Amino acid sequence: GTLILDVTCAPQHIKYPQDINLLNEARECLEQMIDTVCYESNIKKPRTYRKNARKDYLALAKRRKRTGKAIRKAIKKQLQYVRRDLGYIDRFLAEGKVLSTKNAKQLEVIRKLFEQQQSMYENRTHSAADRIVSISQPYIRPIVRGKAKTPTEFGIKLDVSLDEHGVARIERQSFDAYNESDVLIGAVERYKERTGRYPKRVLADTIYRTRANRSYCKLHGIRLSGPALGRPKKDSKADKKQEYRDAVD
């Protein structure tokens, strides 16, 4: 039997996550929550400076050339607007006002987004753990693929296996990045549970051919595709022929 392992990425089509755009979207969502609470409770709207905030955002968004200093200044202003709006929401909640289920979930996302953006601004960095790149889809994570056209994609990462009968199975899926090499042993063991035997060969990319996976395959009499580690053998004609056959398959 043969087991083929491959990793792929199912991209999500979202706007490229620029910090200034995410903060502007968060601010607009908070303003909408404030308007809803004030309308339902028949109270006066607090001062949100939304016209000034919109003007400050467009001042950067419409610029053809953005300097680092201009971007940092614009982000600082949007952080201040978002902080003020979050303060109003907290005051409403303390007074017993209630948000809808949708707005409550969105508020949690915006709080985390604000904390991340504030931390990145203060530490002058562009990375954060579990960074939010979409308010509507907060579970999406950036995945570095290294492609010339799209070096970074946003979506779910999949490890897929294909057996000799042409049946494909998802061995692992996650929106967070992970090491694909850890999937091989589990996929082979599940193959044995289904068929009662280990596969004769496993065809996989270089990322799966770690020393631990090679030792595991050797222990169970499985041929793992690709050249062996270390120096090539003197009489390697037969090995190269088998490697070529595995690569073609």
Buried (B, 14 or more C-beta within 10 A) or exposed (E): BBBBBBBEBEBBEEEEBBBBBBBBBBBBBBBEBBEBBBEEEEEEEEEBBBEEBBEBBEEBBEEEEEEEEBBEEBBEBBBBBBEBBBEBBEEBBEEEBEBEEEBEEBBEBBBBBBEBBBEBBEEEEEEBEEBBBBBEBBEBBBBEEEEEEEEEBBBBBBBBBBBBEEEEBEBBEEBEEBEBBBBBBEBBEBBEEEBEEBBEBBBBEEBBBBEEBBEBBEEEEBBBBBEBEEEEEEEEEEEEEEBEEBEEE
